[in-house]
Amino acid sequence: MKEPLRILYLEDDSADVDLIQSVLVDEGIACEVVQVETRADFIAVLEQGGVGLILADYSLPSFDGISALAIANKAYPDVPFIVVSGVLGEELAIETLKSGATDYVLKHRLSRLVPSVHRALREAEERSERQQVKEKLAKNEAKFRSLIQNSSDIITILGSDGTIQYESPSIERVLGYKPDDLISKNAFDLIHPEDIASVMEVFNNLIQKPGTVLSIEYRFQEQGGSWRFLESTSNNLLADPSVIGVIVNSRDITERKQAEKALQQLNTDLDYQVQERTAQFQQALDFEATLKRITDKVRDSLDESQILQTVVQELALVLDIICCDTALYNLVDCTSTICYEYTVEDDEGTLKTPSSIGRVVQMADVPDVYRQLLQGQHFQYCDLTLDPIRSQLAVLSCPIVDDRGVLGDLWLFNHKNDAFDELEIRLVQQVANQCAIAIRQARLYQTATAQVGSLEKLNQLKDDFLSTVSHELRTPIANMKMALQMLKVSPIPERRARYLEILQAECTRESELINELLDLQRLEAGSYSILLNEAVNLQELLPSIIEPFRVRTQQRQQTLQINLPPDLPVLLSDRASLERILAELLNNACKYTHAGGEIIVGVCDKSTEAATIFTISNPAEVPADQLPRIFEKFYRVPKSDRWKQGGTGLGLALVQKLVEQLQGIIEVESSKGWTTFTVQLPNQPKA
């Protein structure tokens, strides 16, 4: 029996949920509806699994449909998402569809719900089926391509007249030709004259008998002009519309032919030759298996350290060498740093090389070595003057390089009489290439992960800022509306005067908030014009700033102490910005100081750094966990405004930006019941 459809419904009205479930059941849709109202519950039900359909109201008190849609699209993109709302205008409907919703249905038109659900489920099923087919096709295609690309045989497609239509990459390794160099040429032009007749006879028989498979041996001219023996097996697939050609699978049998000729002359060498060929073939098979194993390990990893450790260990063990290490390049500093190493002792334990991990080599010290490596070239030699301990070893160095450049290198050390052969070098090169691909992949993944995290953080900061700004702008407006309403209904003059005071205060607050927001935006955008070319006499400036605060402190029974030395230097700065900084800091000190408290303002000359220091202290302590947020926009220390003075919450954020514009620094300390702001400004700012 088919299990009922599990529906996750984001809705705060249970009656609507019951109605929707009733409509679905009446139309023959067996379902289980799980109602949630919050973000946490929504995510929890999704993570439980088994959800086949998501319904969501557009707006809830603590959550909303658009946010739910974003979560569902990111974690469960294949689950259909339908917005069911009471009022959803055209613009909001379009927004939901653009955001990835499958459909939207108005609650007063539930007749559309069942068709919409059927369509959503049908489309989800079709997407799933298409994805499965696509993955299967991609897997088969990758498998076929891998077989062709890594085959040791030459695979050729010929037209009915012998024209070459395709050559596999192995043609370059076997015969020296690049595949594109032979396309459209006639294969018979490169066959040995003594073999053309027999080859053409077999080819003509093959053309006349579709589906026939024939084999033949012949000599074929390689890139250098010499002849190679090939053994070819051909299959006529001209009638196959996916091929329309003759498939020729060719194997280089030159060495076998030479071995056969040698067998006729020197029968005594047979056993040796067979053993040699067997060893080479086995080594090739072993290396191929090794390459596949290493490739699988490094390409499946996104950890750069694990990739490099795997490579050096596998190469050291497979090639049975003394040591293998790997280094990464810093092309800016022109250095090479050995990151990982794997050392193998011999049976007697006497050939053990010391660890080189962490060793940094300046490329300029050995230019000949790194010139080759930076050009993507490998090399081997038996005398390493850089390291006297390893000077009696055979050394192979191979760059870790891809199409974007050299990332590092691999160094392999063996006994001086055991030089590295061609197969071993080729294996090391192929491993280095796979290592380069895996490193690029790992670095790209790390970069992408970091970027995603940064974008998510920026988006959250934007949302928080907009939410706070919206609240701060609306609060004075709400108070003004209330005051206006009370003015209309209140007949008492005293109360009307009070409401006018409230109205004026809130207007002033709104104006200050908007102005400070604009100033802060201009400061952050770099469009706030400040010229640091005004000579400021602190002996004249500071009394004019401080005087208004003397009256306020006296009214609040506070003490204002000024420590102003007589020999202060003249500052080259912006007078208006400096006045605003000091006034804002004094205003904060008055606001958060209790009656009877002392506010201390100090100024001193820091001649060693050609700077002037301003300090403003007051007896109020900011909690340690709140201190890092003191310069955040709209932040206020909770429950600390003793005089109910109010404010925009932007003052200290503006102060910080203004200090930066004056090329200064601002710091805050709070302990033992006191909070001190310190501003340091240069006497002569930089041009």
VOGU-3710 file (C-alpha; in Angstrom, 3 decimals, decimal comma):
1> mkeplrilyl> 0,000/0,000/0,000  1,371/3,421/-0,981  2,382/5,492/2,035  0,576/8,828/2,543  2,277/11,982/1,296  4,154/13,699/4,150  3,480/17,459/3,974  5,402/20,060/5,987  3,047/23,069/6,481  4,445/26,380/7,787
11> eddsadvdli> 1,248/27,970/9,200  0,205/29,526/12,507  -3,543/28,960/12,014  -4,526/25,359/12,817  -7,939/25,866/11,244  -6,307/26,612/7,897  -4,171/23,498/8,273  -7,221/21,337/8,919  -9,031/22,889/5,961  -6,108/22,270/3,588
21> qsvlvdegia> -5,754/18,659/4,719  -9,478/18,134/4,278  -9,371/19,540/0,717  -6,453/17,254/-0,209  -8,019/14,139/1,310  -11,374/14,834/-0,386  -9,556/14,959/-3,727  -7,945/11,562/-3,126  -4,524/12,696/-1,884  -3,664/10,603/1,155
31> cevvqvetra> -1,432/12,792/3,247  0,087/13,425/6,654  0,355/17,146/7,445  2,980/18,312/9,944  2,308/21,905/11,103  5,187/24,158/12,226  5,325/27,856/13,068  8,997/28,621/13,755  12,281/28,422/11,895  13,713/25,865/14,315
41> dfiavleqgg> 10,711/23,527/13,977  10,729/23,955/10,184  14,388/22,904/9,941  13,906/20,061/12,451  11,066/18,463/10,443  13,068/18,824/7,191  16,074/17,098/8,771  13,872/14,196/9,903  13,455/13,358/6,215  10,527/11,934/4,282
51> vgliladysl> 8,971/15,302/3,411  7,404/15,086/-0,052  5,776/18,536/-0,209  6,161/21,882/1,575  3,275/24,342/2,029  3,976/27,717/3,609  2,120/30,869/4,536  3,877/33,991/3,232  4,072/35,775/6,580  4,090/34,535/10,197
61> psfdgisala> 4,860/36,423/13,421  8,269/34,804/13,967  9,111/33,444/10,528  8,141/33,876/6,871  7,630/31,858/3,713  10,493/33,450/1,735  13,054/32,538/4,437  11,626/29,022/4,607  11,892/28,780/0,818  15,566/29,776/0,941
71> iankaypdvp> 16,290/27,072/3,545  14,407/24,420/1,573  16,055/25,359/-1,747  19,517/25,102/-0,206  19,088/21,842/1,726  16,271/20,033/-0,153  15,971/21,560/-3,636  14,008/18,608/-5,015  11,092/18,958/-2,560  8,206/20,991/-4,149
81> fivvsgvlge> 7,400/24,252/-2,324  3,956/25,915/-2,649  3,114/29,250/-1,021  -0,438/29,278/0,415  -1,385/32,746/1,583  -4,473/34,773/2,319  -3,261/37,935/0,577  -0,469/37,758/-1,952  -0,108/40,546/-4,472  1,254/40,097/-7,967
91> elaietlksg> 4,708/41,417/-7,076  5,035/39,100/-4,065  3,776/36,166/-6,101  6,411/36,827/-8,755  9,048/37,176/-6,034  8,199/33,751/-4,604  8,359/32,096/-8,020  11,676/33,787/-8,824  13,014/32,620/-5,479  12,290/29,009/-6,469
101> atdyvlkhrl> 8,733/28,314/-5,316  6,880/25,722/-7,390  3,581/27,628/-7,248  1,436/29,882/-5,093  -2,221/29,521/-4,088  -4,511/32,029/-2,436  -6,458/30,719/0,553  -9,721/32,000/-0,861  -9,097/30,067/-4,077  -8,274/26,611/-2,736
111> srlvpsvhra> -9,749/25,051/-5,864  -6,292/25,601/-7,401  -4,511/23,775/-4,589  -5,119/20,172/-5,662  -4,117/20,718/-9,345  -1,074/22,654/-8,132  -0,084/19,811/-5,769  -0,542/17,208/-8,507  1,560/19,239/-10,895  4,291/19,888/-8,314
121> lreaeerser> 4,556/16,198/-7,394  4,552/15,189/-11,041  7,302/17,675/-11,914  9,392/16,528/-8,930  9,095/12,922/-10,061  10,030/13,866/-13,636  13,076/15,823/-12,413  14,208/12,845/-10,384  13,867/10,517/-13,363  15,701/12,918/-15,668
131> qqvkeklakn> 18,507/13,298/-13,165  18,916/9,523/-12,876  19,072/9,159/-16,659  21,530/12,044/-16,916  23,818/10,563/-14,251  23,744/7,161/-15,914  24,620/8,647/-19,309  27,422/10,729/-17,798  28,815/7,688/-16,014  28,793/5,591/-19,171
141> eakfrsliqn> 30,327/8,394/-21,194  33,082/8,944/-18,597  33,798/5,230/-18,504  34,057/5,005/-22,303  36,248/8,106/-22,473  38,527/6,771/-19,732  38,908/3,475/-21,554  39,826/5,233/-24,786  42,125/7,814/-23,197  44,023/5,278/-21,066
151> ssdiitilgs> 44,114/2,376/-23,495  47,608/1,211/-24,434  46,306/0,273/-27,918  45,762/2,631/-30,831  42,093/3,017/-31,706  41,379/4,318/-35,216  38,193/4,991/-37,192  38,556/4,752/-41,010  36,202/5,711/-43,803  35,343/3,220/-46,548
161> dgtiqyesps> 38,250/4,548/-48,658  40,827/4,301/-45,851  40,636/7,984/-44,791  41,482/8,451/-41,110  38,520/9,962/-39,238  39,745/9,500/-35,644  42,936/8,581/-33,753  43,162/7,869/-30,045  45,765/9,735/-27,892  47,911/6,578/-27,608
171> iervlgykpd> 49,019/7,123/-31,239  51,447/9,770/-29,970  53,023/7,445/-27,418  53,295/4,514/-29,845  54,113/6,174/-33,181  54,928/9,788/-32,283  52,089/11,383/-34,257  49,700/13,824/-32,689  46,143/12,588/-33,355  45,139/15,740/-35,248
181> dlisknafdl> 48,133/15,389/-37,607  46,669/12,222/-39,152  43,024/13,242/-39,472  41,837/13,226/-43,143  45,003/11,403/-44,311  44,792/8,003/-46,011  46,100/5,228/-43,779  47,452/3,239/-46,767  49,952/6,046/-47,508  51,804/5,169/-44,272
191> ihpediasvm> 51,834/1,353/-44,715  55,043/-0,332/-45,841  54,998/-0,890/-49,663  55,545/-4,643/-49,187  52,474/-4,887/-46,927  49,985/-2,680/-48,854  48,586/-5,471/-51,059  47,771/-7,839/-48,187  46,340/-5,054/-46,048  44,122/-3,760/-48,888
201> evfnnliqkp> 42,862/-7,291/-49,581  41,802/-7,731/-45,963  40,312/-4,228/-45,911  38,251/-4,792/-49,085  36,922/-8,101/-47,712  35,968/-6,287/-44,550  34,122/-3,533/-46,494  32,113/-6,107/-48,462  31,024/-7,987/-45,343  29,494/-5,629/-42,741
211> gtvlsieyrf> 29,851/-6,879/-39,203  32,957/-8,935/-40,032  35,953/-8,809/-37,677  39,401/-9,392/-39,242  42,981/-9,188/-37,946  46,276/-8,561/-39,755  49,906/-7,698/-39,017  51,834/-5,120/-41,043  54,472/-2,396/-40,880  53,459/1,219/-40,325
221> qeqggswrfl> 55,663/4,301/-40,659  56,190/6,213/-37,419  56,856/9,942/-37,040  60,641/9,621/-37,385  60,376/7,738/-40,684  61,195/4,255/-39,399  58,754/1,346/-39,478  56,794/-0,212/-36,649  54,968/-3,524/-36,731  51,330/-3,247/-35,818
231> estsnnllad> 48,755/-5,901/-35,162  45,305/-4,583/-36,071  41,861/-6,005/-35,430  39,174/-4,361/-37,572  35,388/-4,310/-37,294  33,122/-2,997/-40,075  30,612/-0,642/-38,431  29,857/1,488/-41,497  26,192/0,585/-41,129  26,123/1,723/-37,494
241> psvigvivns> 24,821/5,333/-37,533  26,661/6,111/-34,310  30,027/5,204/-35,884  29,760/5,092/-39,727  33,268/3,754/-40,036  35,669/0,850/-39,675  36,981/0,458/-36,109  40,654/-0,546/-36,065  42,291/-1,587/-32,787  46,072/-1,580/-33,320
251> rditerkqae> 48,831/-2,747/-31,050  52,529/-2,087/-31,497  54,099/-5,520/-32,012  57,473/-4,296/-33,256  59,257/-5,601/-30,221  57,474/-8,914/-30,551  58,499/-9,154/-34,212  62,049/-8,325/-33,339  61,900/-10,959/-30,610  60,612/-13,527/-33,096
261> kalqqlntdl> 63,462/-12,724/-35,515  65,972/-12,926/-32,711  64,442/-16,246/-31,683  65,234/-17,672/-35,102  68,858/-16,560/-34,822  69,519/-17,075/-31,131  67,232/-19,678/-29,664  69,363/-19,759/-26,562  68,207/-16,263/-25,578  64,535/-17,269/-25,486
271> dyqvqertaq> 64,194/-17,731/-21,727  65,882/-14,443/-20,984  63,778/-12,500/-23,431  60,536/-14,017/-22,133  61,443/-13,171/-18,556  62,393/-9,633/-19,512  59,161/-9,060/-21,396  57,138/-10,558/-18,558  58,847/-8,335/-16,011  58,270/-5,232/-18,122
281> fqqaldfeat> 54,655/-6,105/-18,685  54,105/-6,849/-15,020  55,821/-3,614/-14,066  53,607/-1,722/-16,489  50,528/-3,389/-15,011  51,719/-2,693/-11,489  52,424/0,925/-12,309  49,052/1,311/-13,994  47,330/-0,113/-10,927  49,469/2,082/-8,702
291> lkritdkvrd> 48,615/5,166/-10,714  44,918/4,363/-10,505  45,099/3,769/-6,760  47,022/6,981/-6,100  44,761/8,943/-8,449  41,643/7,670/-6,696  43,042/8,644/-3,315  44,200/12,154/-4,175  41,287/13,086/-6,428  38,773/12,022/-3,756
301> sldesqilqt> 40,442/14,249/-1,146  39,960/17,966/-0,632  42,708/18,132/2,000  45,971/19,398/0,508  48,049/17,907/3,330  46,488/14,469/2,891  47,072/14,639/-0,880  50,795/15,341/-0,510  51,296/12,777/2,264  49,586/10,094/0,192
311> vvqelalvld> 51,722/10,818/-2,876  55,132/10,668/-1,160  54,269/7,531/0,801  52,814/5,627/-2,170  55,727/6,488/-4,473  58,335/5,536/-1,861  56,717/2,162/-1,179  55,832/1,249/-4,789  59,214/2,182/-6,266  61,060/0,748/-3,256
321> iiccdtalyn> 63,315/3,776/-2,907  65,129/5,284/0,034  63,203/8,530/0,360  60,568/10,672/-1,319  59,696/14,239/-0,368  57,585/17,030/-1,793  57,930/20,795/-1,691  55,555/23,659/-2,427  56,682/26,837/-4,184  56,227/30,450/-3,188
331> lvdctsticy> 56,784/32,146/-6,531  56,526/35,612/-4,959  59,447/34,983/-2,574  61,132/32,538/-5,020  61,389/29,848/-2,340  60,690/26,122/-2,149  59,608/24,627/1,192  59,730/20,877/1,847  56,349/20,017/3,356  56,150/16,224/3,548
341> eytveddegt> 58,613/13,339/3,424  58,584/9,557/3,564  61,834/7,690/4,324  62,393/3,924/3,966  65,283/2,104/5,636  67,079/-0,765/3,938  67,372/-4,175/5,572  70,486/-3,165/7,504  69,115/0,225/8,461  72,279/1,976/7,256
351> lktpssigrv> 70,836/4,096/4,420  68,593/6,392/6,327  68,395/10,023/5,230  67,817/12,790/7,794  64,502/14,601/7,741  64,267/17,696/5,551  60,708/18,718/6,470  60,446/22,486/6,851  63,621/23,166/4,923  63,364/26,322/2,777
361> vqmadvpdvy> 65,458/26,555/-0,376  66,109/29,860/-2,111  65,642/29,246/-5,824  68,336/31,802/-6,603  70,898/29,588/-4,827  70,450/26,778/-7,390  69,153/28,536/-10,535  69,939/25,675/-12,927  67,821/23,239/-10,941  64,770/25,447/-10,560
371> rqllqgqhfq> 65,000/26,848/-14,081  64,210/23,359/-15,388  61,553/22,655/-12,789  59,790/25,987/-13,378  59,709/25,108/-17,093  57,879/21,881/-16,228  60,866/19,614/-16,959  61,989/16,643/-14,871  65,589/15,480/-14,518  67,716/12,952/-12,683
381> ycdltldpir> 71,369/12,816/-11,666  73,673/11,127/-9,176  75,488/14,042/-7,539  73,558/16,445/-5,337  75,951/19,118/-4,112  73,223/20,862/-2,115  73,147/18,050/0,402  76,433/16,203/1,110  74,570/13,447/2,942  72,581/12,630/-0,213
391> sqlavlscpi> 75,411/13,189/-2,672  75,916/9,445/-3,256  72,323/8,809/-4,270  70,448/8,664/-7,568  68,008/11,553/-7,612  64,888/12,199/-9,686  63,130/15,553/-9,516  59,752/16,102/-11,138  57,642/19,304/-11,085  54,046/19,302/-9,838
401> vddrgvlgdl> 52,586/21,288/-12,700  49,304/21,899/-14,489  48,154/24,245/-17,222  48,217/27,181/-14,803  51,813/26,789/-13,667  54,171/24,955/-11,317  52,888/24,354/-7,776  55,846/22,461/-6,331  58,007/19,412/-6,948  58,642/15,775/-6,032
411> wlfnhkndaf> 62,142/14,523/-5,140  62,925/10,789/-5,165  66,182/9,325/-3,811  67,579/5,855/-4,490  70,879/3,983/-4,378  73,434/5,510/-6,752  73,443/2,384/-8,949  69,643/2,232/-9,197  68,777/4,969/-11,659  65,119/5,536/-12,481
421> deleirlvqq> 63,928/3,924/-15,730  61,444/5,317/-18,240  58,393/3,602/-16,764  59,233/4,846/-13,274  59,767/8,378/-14,543  56,500/8,234/-16,454  54,691/6,995/-13,352  56,161/9,828/-11,272  55,159/12,370/-13,938  51,610/11,057/-14,112
431> vanqcaiair> 51,320/11,027/-10,316  52,662/14,602/-10,209  50,066/15,673/-12,768  47,238/14,071/-10,783  48,630/15,651/-7,618  48,557/19,094/-9,273  44,925/18,619/-10,305  43,966/17,486/-6,810  45,792/20,428/-5,165  44,057/22,922/-7,445
441> qarlyqtata> 40,750/21,263/-6,649  41,427/21,386/-2,902  42,472/25,038/-3,028  39,464/25,957/-5,129  37,207/24,211/-2,626  38,813/26,030/0,293  38,509/29,372/-1,508  34,887/28,732/-2,421  34,072/27,670/1,147  35,673/30,819/2,553
451> qvgsleklnq> 33,838/33,014/0,050  30,498/31,399/0,863  31,118/31,975/4,557  32,042/35,612/3,961  28,976/36,208/1,812  26,697/34,626/4,399  28,212/36,799/7,120  27,852/39,954/5,013  24,260/39,087/4,195  23,444/38,573/7,870
461> lkddflstvs> 25,093/41,888/8,768  23,034/43,609/6,064  19,804/42,066/7,356  20,612/43,031/10,951  21,473/46,583/9,933  18,283/47,050/7,915  16,185/45,636/10,730  17,774/47,987/13,274  17,527/51,046/11,016  13,880/50,287/10,349
471> helrtpianm> 13,150/50,081/14,071  15,107/53,230/14,948  13,444/55,290/12,202  9,946/54,129/13,072  10,157/54,772/16,822  10,268/58,622/16,647  7,570/58,614/13,953  5,304/56,511/16,170  5,836/58,919/19,059  5,110/61,909/16,802
481> kmalqmlkvs> 1,870/60,291/15,623  0,850/59,692/19,220  1,643/63,295/20,168  -0,336/64,646/17,197  -3,295/62,434/18,089  -3,253/63,605/21,700  -3,013/67,250/20,567  -6,279/66,776/18,695  -8,194/65,417/21,663  -6,597/67,120/24,693
491> piperraryl> -8,330/70,359/25,842  -5,881/71,092/28,672  -3,241/73,711/27,693  -0,574/72,214/29,944  -0,933/68,806/28,358  -1,025/70,300/24,856  2,247/72,083/25,616  3,720/68,790/26,855  2,626/67,005/23,669  4,197/69,798/21,597
501> eilqaectre> 7,452/69,279/23,510  7,286/65,548/22,758  6,562/66,269/19,107  9,483/68,697/18,852  11,850/66,325/20,672  10,943/63,390/18,453  11,278/65,527/15,297  14,734/66,564/16,476  15,597/62,939/17,246  14,444/61,783/13,793
511> selinelldl> 16,398/64,579/12,096  19,548/63,765/14,086  19,198/60,080/13,298  18,840/60,713/9,557  21,729/63,201/9,521  23,992/60,858/11,467  23,044/57,956/9,211  23,924/60,046/6,158  27,210/61,190/7,715  28,091/57,630/8,677
521> qrleagsysi> 27,256/56,380/5,187  29,445/59,059/3,617  32,294/58,203/5,972  32,066/54,499/5,190  31,797/55,187/1,457  34,806/57,529/1,540  32,781/60,477/0,229  32,942/62,556/3,435  35,247/65,410/2,483  37,763/66,312/5,199
531> llneavnlqe> 40,851/68,476/4,612  43,588/68,055/7,216  45,158/71,452/6,586  43,632/73,619/9,332  45,842/74,784/12,191  43,940/74,079/15,427  44,971/75,892/18,636  43,826/73,576/21,419  44,155/76,314/24,070  41,406/78,210/22,240
541> llpsiiepfr> 39,320/75,285/20,967  38,911/73,133/24,069  37,318/75,758/26,382  34,646/76,521/23,765  33,793/72,822/23,526  33,829/72,181/27,264  31,896/75,298/28,434  28,373/74,021/27,477  29,022/70,835/29,411  29,941/72,756/32,592
551> vrtqqrqqtl> 26,352/73,984/32,831  24,945/70,495/32,269  27,263/68,881/34,840  26,354/71,516/37,425  22,642/70,913/36,857  23,196/67,171/37,375  25,492/67,693/40,387  28,424/66,217/38,465  32,053/67,350/38,657  33,962/68,217/35,470
561> qinlppdlpv> 37,758/68,189/35,874  39,907/69,533/32,989  43,662/68,714/32,784  44,906/71,057/30,049  48,692/71,776/29,988  49,746/75,241/28,781  52,282/74,120/26,151  50,150/71,992/23,819  51,312/71,965/20,172  49,182/73,281/17,328
571> llsdrasler> 47,387/70,456/15,500  47,132/70,344/11,731  43,688/68,757/11,406  39,992/69,397/10,682  38,506/71,635/13,405  34,850/70,684/12,834  35,564/66,955/13,013  37,654/67,343/16,169  34,894/69,388/17,825  32,339/66,720/16,947
581> ilaellnnac> 34,520/63,918/18,332  35,159/65,617/21,680  31,566/66,826/22,041  30,172/63,342/21,396  32,548/61,736/23,928  31,694/64,417/26,554  27,985/63,959/25,862  28,338/60,196/26,454  30,264/60,810/29,672  27,530/63,132/31,014
591> kythaggeii> 24,772/60,746/29,955  26,223/57,732/31,782  27,617/59,457/34,906  25,516/59,426/38,101  24,835/62,477/40,227  27,919/63,310/42,270  30,178/61,540/39,778  33,364/63,064/38,336  34,161/63,425/34,617  37,875/63,851/33,831
601> vgvcdkstea> 39,105/65,341/30,558  42,822/65,166/29,848  45,077/66,321/27,013  48,807/65,660/26,648  51,533/65,865/24,044  53,194/62,574/23,062  56,366/64,031/21,593  57,974/60,650/20,850  55,303/59,940/18,270  54,505/63,564/17,306
611> atiftisnpa> 50,921/63,058/18,488  48,367/64,567/20,878  46,428/62,338/23,305  42,859/63,121/24,453  41,330/61,113/27,337  37,778/61,316/28,696  36,933/59,223/31,777  33,748/58,824/33,793  32,627/56,554/36,651  30,622/54,006/34,699
621> evpadqlpri> 31,755/50,486/33,813  30,815/48,669/30,611  30,452/44,880/31,050  33,420/43,007/29,546  31,192/41,034/27,162  29,636/44,271/25,874  32,860/46,280/25,410  33,758/44,855/21,934  30,380/46,154/20,654  30,808/49,714/21,937
631> fekfyrvpks> 31,437/51,153/18,436  28,670/49,209/16,677  25,913/51,164/14,947  22,753/51,527/17,115  24,387/49,785/20,060  23,610/51,111/23,538  24,849/49,671/26,823  21,711/48,137/28,391  20,092/50,015/31,305  22,874/52,596/31,654
641> drwkqggtgl> 21,225/55,891/30,522  20,807/57,314/34,036  19,315/60,633/32,863  16,952/59,186/30,237  18,669/61,459/27,745  18,172/59,067/24,808  20,131/59,111/21,589  20,490/57,559/18,165  23,045/54,900/19,019  25,246/56,164/16,180
651> glalvqklve> 27,446/58,588/18,108  30,397/56,311/18,881  30,261/54,717/15,434  30,573/58,226/13,954  33,381/59,075/16,379  35,357/56,004/15,335  34,996/56,832/11,614  35,891/60,501/12,168  39,013/59,542/14,142  40,068/57,307/11,267
661> qlqgiieves> 39,491/60,218/8,839  41,830/62,335/11,006  44,436/59,514/10,723  44,126/58,796/14,428  43,204/55,862/16,628  40,583/55,495/19,356  40,597/52,972/22,207  38,297/52,271/25,149  39,016/50,654/28,510  36,507/49,834/31,245
671> skgwttftvq> 37,379/48,389/34,641  37,075/49,038/38,365  33,991/51,214/37,870  35,577/53,590/35,308  35,405/53,850/31,506  38,097/55,768/29,573  38,106/56,730/25,897  41,559/57,565/24,472  41,976/59,382/21,142  45,432/59,793/19,613
681> lpnqpka> 45,792/62,228/16,695  48,959/63,038/14,728  50,231/66,602/15,011  51,209/66,544/11,344  49,014/64,111/9,330  50,411/62,274/6,332  49,746/63,785/2,936
//
